Amino acid sequence: MVSIEKGRVCVKTAGREAGEKCAIVEIIDENFVEVIGESVKNRRCNIAHLEPTADTIEVSNDAEAIKDALKAL
């Protein structure tokens, strides 16, 4: 089982960004996290709408660095 944690790379499973890779940048509560991705806007997302992968990246306050790290995967 892959855990939901800061820096975990996920694939969105619902909404207009379904199928896109994103990274968790902040855990808000037990149901919601903040995500950002190459083609995913920086927004709050329900954990039920994410499929975590085995990959993790280093998360900083620099959105462009996070997008570049996702592009490299």
Secondary structure, DSSP 8 states (H G I E B T S, - for coil): -----TTEEEEE-SSTTTT-EEEEEEE-SSSEEEEE-SSS-SEEEEGGGEEEEEEE----S-HHHHHHHHHH-
